């Protein structure tokens, strides 16, 4: 029999596990959960099962899928999801459906975010997905999106910090969450204590379509950054009285920050195990962003950690990150290659008392 590999999340750390034979297959079919995140740009699936023989809340990934579908392409101009984008997305969802069926998924949560929230035909699209794939998508609120991001990423926050700023840069929106991980740890909660949150209707797709993505001038980048700073002012005022300490840091989850980390590490091929949980300094972020801004579109497209599907979006993501850094200066940022899907899985498993 061949070897099967999976990743396990234990205490916030990803570990590669290998098992052999039918025992692994049978084991993976017990209490299998799935989480699907359909965003403005990506369709991503995670299939996992809880690990019950450890003190930490953890799960082993048994299957995964990710495809850039650009569901929200042109949405800002038309107000609707285009037929081409819908067809691309349904094709990806059919793959997800087949993967869940093959893994005998017992419990799942399938969410759609900003593109479906904003589109005039969002509900019509959900009904079409149901008819053509049998999948029931749930269009979640911005508040739920922020909470799930916190649930999925908070394990990477420095628990000795009095406060941490979590951000999730999406395709059509960006969620910002003020966490108090130290208080949460004291209370025995693992999601971090959410003190404040906001959702900006700005994402890499919307900014790139508005300002340009393939070729971005200094003036365009500055305009994008200033827009983000402007949109953050209300949240900045609300969180200004929150207690900080010398261990305050940013915690980022999105294709933008994982791309920055991969380019920073000069990876010949993107490696999640090296990126998830990586600490980067303020100066290192400056260096890699300047490096990206100095690349041509074709150079970005050829980079193994960017590729042609993200080459026209990554600078818009950098501008959003730069706006966040200007409003919330920090000497360090932790990179998370995890987020909504992990948050959903943990919530489903906790609801079923799978960790008891």
PyMOL commands that set and color helices and strands:
alter all, ss='L'
color gray80, all
select helices_A, chain A and resi 22-28+75-78+83-102+114-118+122-133+142-156+181-187+204-211+218-239+255-264+272-275+282-293+297-302+314-327+340-351
alter helices_A, ss='H'
color red, helices_A
select strands_A, chain A and resi 3-10+13-20+32-38+42-51+58-68+107-112+138-139+164-169+174-180+193-200+249-253+279-281+332-336
alter strands_A, ss='S'
color yellow, strands_A
deselect
rebuild
show_as cartoon
